[in-house]
Amino acid sequence: MDTYNILFVDDSKPLVQLFLDFMSKKGPKYGFFSAGNGEEALKILKSEKIDLIVLDIQMPVMDGLQFLAELHNRRIWLPVIIMTGANIEISEKKFGEYGIVDYLKKPVFFEELDKKIGEILKKVENKDLISGISIFGILQVLEMEKKTGILTLKIGDQDGKIFFKDGKVADIEAAGLKVEDALNEFIKPDMETKKLNIEYINHRREIKINKSLTQMLLEAAKDWDEKNKPQNQAP
């Protein structure tokens, strides 16, 4: 029987210990590692084979969102279950598309977490799970967690920036482009190779966008598909 290694990333030591005590009763099927923040988790990923990550969002030093960005930057494709205290309004299907395979609202019930871990690892075993963390997944969590700050990535030789205020997109800036054109740059297929950076800065950028992030992404993706549809393909 294969042993699956689970990395539990949370700065609450009592919660981590309770989880480890609970899961230790499951026998030798699982191996466990724990980290108190994203930086510690990255060190573990360098030296250990991890099959699944259970990730808190609110942590010191490097929080869950910054850790997700580093997984993306380093092209570490692992299934991630996030734990959040935020109100969740994003469908499970949408999270799966974005590489964050599941989520749990805090306080976490270990029986539910155990069930989700089993379901996800079964999909991993059957090779039918897409687990790459995409920028869309990170943007969705930024929105859900009501963060204020700036997400930066390279577009050409310049920095593209998405400004957030309380989780809402305030403005988008990319190489002097209009907002709509800048957003189209962010959804191009090669964007998954771009390095991301998240800074929590109380910026003074005025809110220039009155659409939800989900609506903007859907409209931009539809527009990109239309513009890049093969010429011989029927409408």
N, C-alpha and C positions, 0 to 999 in steps of 0.2 A: 504494500500500500504506500502511495506517495505521501510525503509530508509537505504541506504547504506552509510557507513562511509569511506571517502577517506582521506588518509594521504599523504600530499604533502610535500616532503623533498627537500628543496633547500635553499641555503644561500642567494639568491637574494630576499630581502624583497619586493621590488617593483614588481617583477615577481609574487611572491606568492599572493600579494594583488590583482593584476590584474586578476589572475586566480580565486581567491575567488569571486571577484566582478562579473566576467563573469558567474561562475557556480551558483551563488546565484539567478540568473535569471531563473534557471531551476526549481525553486519551492522547496518543502520540500522533494523531492526524495532523496537528498544527504545531508549528514552531513560532515563537513570538519574540519580537523586538519592540522596544519602545524608545521614543524620543520626546523631549520637552519642547522642541521648536523645529522649524524647517531646516536650520543649519545642522542640527544634530542628526536629523533624518537623512540629509544628503550624505553625511559621513558614513552612516550605516549602509546606504545604498551602494557606496563605493566598494565596500568590503563583503557584503552579504547578498545572497540571492533572495530577493523578495518577490512574492507572488501577488500580494494585494496590500493596499495602504488604506488604513482608516484614519481620517484626517480631521482634526479640529480646525476651525477658521481663525478664532481669536487666540493668538499666542504672542509672546514677546519675541524680540530679536528678529525672527523671520516668521511671519504669520502664514496661515494656510494658503492665502491667495498668492503671496510672493513665492511660496514653495511650489505651487502649481505652475507658476511662470517659469521657475527654474527647471521643473520636469520637462516643460515644453522646450526650453532653450537647450537642454542637454539631450533631448530626444529620448527620454526615458519613458517608454510606453508601458504603463502599468495601470490596472484598474484601481480606481480610487472611490471610496465611500466617504463623503464629507459629512461632518456633524456641525450643525448650526443652531443658533438660538433665534435666527430670523424666521419671519413668517414665510413659508415656502409656497410660491404660486407658480412654480415651473414644473411642467409635467415630467414624469419619470422618463418618458420616451425622449423628450428634448435633452435631458441630461445625458442619456445614453448616446445620443448623436454627438454630443460635445466632448465625450471622453470621460466625464465624471459619471460613473456607472450607477451610482445610487446616492441617496442622502438620508439623513436621520435628523429629526427635530429633537433638540435637547429639552428636557433630560432624556438620555438614551436608556432604553430598556435592553439589557444584554440578550434576552431571548430573541428579540427582533433583530438585533445586530447579528447574532449567531445564524439566524435563518438567512439573512441577506448574504452573509459571507459564504454560506454553503451554496446558495443559488448562483452567485457570481463565479465561484471557483469551478462549479460544474460547467459553466459556459466556457471558462478558460480551458478546461480539460477537453471540451468538445471543439475547441478552436473556432467558436462562433461569437467571439466578443471583440469588438473594436474598442481599444482602450487608450488611444493617443489623446492627450490633453490638447484641445484646440483653443484658439484665442476666443472663440465664441463661448465656450464653457467658462473661461475666466471672466469674460465680460458679464455673463449671466450671474455669476456669483458676486461680482462687484456690485451689480444692481441689487441683488437680493440682500446683501449685507449693508446696503445704504452707505457705501464708502465715499469719501471725498478725496480726490487726488488726481494723478495723471498717469495714464498708461502710455508708454512710449515704445515705438518700434521703428526700424529703419525702412524707409521707402526710397529706393534708389540710394543716393548718397546723403540723404537728409533724414532727419527724425520726423516721423509722423506721431501726432499726439492726440489722445482722446481724453478730454477733461470731464471728470465726474464731480457732481455735487449731490451728496446724500443719495448716491446710487443712480442718479439720473445723468444722462449724457448732456453736458452743458454746451460743449463745442468740440469740433474736430478740426484738426489742423494738419495739413500734409502738403509740403512743397508749394504753398501758395494756391492750392486748389480750392474750389468751392466745396462746401460741406458734403454735398451729394457725391461729387467726384472723389473727394478724399475718402469717403466711406467705401466707395467702389474699390479703391486701392487696398483697403483693409481686408476685403473678402476674396481677393484673387487667390487661386490655388497655391501659388508659391509662398503665400503669406505664412503657411505653416512652418516654413524654414526660417522665418524672421525671428531675431532675438527680441524678447519682450522685457520690459522693466516697469515695475509698479512703484510709485512713490506716493505716500500719503501726505499731501501738501494742501493746506487751506488756501488754495489759489483764489484769485479775484476775477477769474474769467466769468463773464456774464453768461446767463443761460440764453443760447440762441436757437435751441432745438426744442420743439414741443411734442416730439413723437417719443414713444417708448423705444427702448433699445431693441426689443423683439420686433416691433413693427419696422424699424429702420433696417435691421438685418435682413428681414424677409423681403422688403422692397428692393434693397440693394442686390441681394442674391438673385431675385427674379430679373432685375435689370441686367445683371452680368450675364445670366444664362441666355437672355434674349440677344444680347450683343454678340455673344460667342457661339451661338447656335450654328452648326454646319450649314452652309448655303443650300445644300441639297436635301436638308431635312424638312419635312413637312411641318407647317405651323401647328 
